[in-house]
Amino acid sequence: MLPPLYHDMLMWFVSLLSMISTNSALTGMNANSCARLLAPNIFTIEDMVQYHKLLPIVTSFCEVLIDSTPLD
């Protein structure tokens, strides 16, 4: 569980990425591009083999999160 401040900052950043991907015609960044930017920065694992196995899963999760975040 994230502390409330970290949760709020993460959700703000996901909302920003959602806005960016919604305007992909202008920004050139779709949800997948934004997810590839976010995913490596939200988890760490010392074992590089395990890291590279999990990165696509975390990236897919981030893409779904970005696509499903409503714009305010």
Solvent accessible surface area in square Angstrom, and as a share of the most:
residue,aa,sasa,rsa
1,M,240,1.07
2,L,82,0.41
3,P,68,0.43
4,P,107,0.67
5,L,117,0.58
6,Y,118,0.45
7,H,89,0.40
8,D,87,0.45
9,M,107,0.48
10,L,51,0.25
11,M,65,0.29
12,W,163,0.57
13,F,65,0.27
14,V,0,0.00
15,S,33,0.21
16,L,58,0.29
17,L,3,0.02
18,S,4,0.03
19,M,95,0.43
20,I,49,0.25
21,S,16,0.10
22,T,86,0.50
23,N,73,0.38
24,S,42,0.27
25,A,114,0.88
26,L,158,0.78
27,T,59,0.34
28,G,63,0.60
29,M,62,0.28
30,N,78,0.40
31,A,10,0.08
32,N,53,0.27
33,S,23,0.15
34,C,0,0.00
35,A,0,0.00
36,R,145,0.53
37,L,90,0.45
38,L,8,0.04
39,A,0,0.00
40,P,51,0.32
41,N,116,0.60
42,I,74,0.37
43,F,37,0.15
44,T,126,0.73
45,I,54,0.27
46,E,168,0.75
47,D,78,0.41
48,M,112,0.50
49,V,99,0.57
50,Q,73,0.32
51,Y,33,0.13
52,H,110,0.49
53,K,129,0.55
54,L,53,0.26
55,L,41,0.20
56,P,79,0.50
57,I,112,0.57
58,V,28,0.16
59,T,19,0.11
60,S,64,0.41
61,F,124,0.52
62,C,0,0.00
63,E,49,0.22
64,V,99,0.57
65,L,43,0.21
66,I,1,0.00
67,D,99,0.51
68,S,76,0.49
69,T,18,0.10
70,P,103,0.65
71,L,83,0.41
72,D,185,0.96
